[in-house]
């Protein structure tokens, strides 16, 4: 995983979790990799990985079964989508709209581009 300097690493790990849940790689009540496994896999400090786990748990996306590990909550996909949607609206859309304005792109032009290039792709992400 390539980390960007613009966002804390633990938040980027949380994004990784959300993407796996939304792609249905991890489903409700399914055990996910441990803090240690994630830290090794992503080559980060275990404390950083733990911050991501805590953040995801605070947002009811995952839960801990003491002594067993972490699991995706039954509402994990819905919660992950809500969290990602909120972050997208607050962090990415303002930059996107500013770029559209600078380039003189209209919403109609963007809709046309979307329909021609992206409509229907990724439909299995529900």
N, C-alpha and C positions, 0 to 999 in steps of 0.2 A: 504494500500500500504506500502510495506517495502522499506525504502530508504537505499541506499548504501552510504557509506562514500566516495567512490571513485569519485563521480560526484556531482556537485551542485544540490540541491533539485529542483530548478526551471527547470533545464534541464531534470530531471527525470519526472517532471510533464509534460513537453513538449513531452517527449517520450510517456507518457500515452495518451496525446491528439492524437499524430500521430498514435498510435496503434488503438485507437478507430475509427479514420478516415479510416485507411487502412482496418480495419475489417468491415467497412461500418456500424458501430454503429451510426456514425454521417456522414451525406452526405452533398454534396454541397448545400449551402444556408439554411442549417438546423441550428436552434438555438441550442447553446450548453449551458451547465450549467454556471451560473454566477461565477464571481471571488469569491464571498462570499460562494456560494454553493460548489465550488471546495475546497476552504480553509477548510470548515467544513468537507466535505466528506473525504479529505485526511489528515485532522488534521495538517494543516500547517498555518503559519501566512498569513493573507490576502496579505501582501506585497510580500511574496514569490510567492503566486499564481499569483499576478498581474505581477510579473517579467516573469512568464511563458507565460501569455497572451500576454504581450508586445513582447516577443521573437517570439511567433507564428505569431503575427500580422506583425512583421518586415520581416518574411519569407513568407508572403502572404498566410499563411495556414488558418488563420481566419481573419475576419474583424469585425469592430464595427459599429453597427447602433446606433448612439447616442440616449440615452434614452430608447432603446429597449433591447440591449444586444449584445452579440457576436455570430457570425455565421461562419460556415465553408465556405471558399471561393469556387467558382466553380472549381478552379484548386487546391483545398486543398489536395485532395488525391495524385495528381501528385507531388505537392510541398512537402508533407509529406514524400513520398517515396524518393524523391531526398535528402531531409535532412537526413533521416534515413540511406540511402545508403552511403552518404558522411561520416557520423559519424561512421558507421560500418567499412568502408574502412580505415579511419584514426585512429580509436581508438581500435577496436576489432580485426581486421585482423592481425595487427603486433604481438599482443600477441598470437593469434591462430597459426600463422606461426612459431613463436619462439617455442611454445609448440610442434608443429609437428616436428620441427627440433630436439629438445631435445629428443623426443620419437622415432625418426627415421621413422616417418610416411611419406609416399609419397603421392603425389596428387592422383595417381591411387588408392591407398588404401583408401583414403578419399572418392573418387568418388564411389568406391564399397560400402563402408559403407553407403554413402548417398543414393545410388540407392536401397540398401537392406532395409533401415530403414525409409527414409524420403521422397523419391521421390513420388510426388503426394499428400502428406499431406499438407494441407493448400493451395490447388489450388485456393480456392475461395478468396484468398487475391490477388487482382489485382491492 
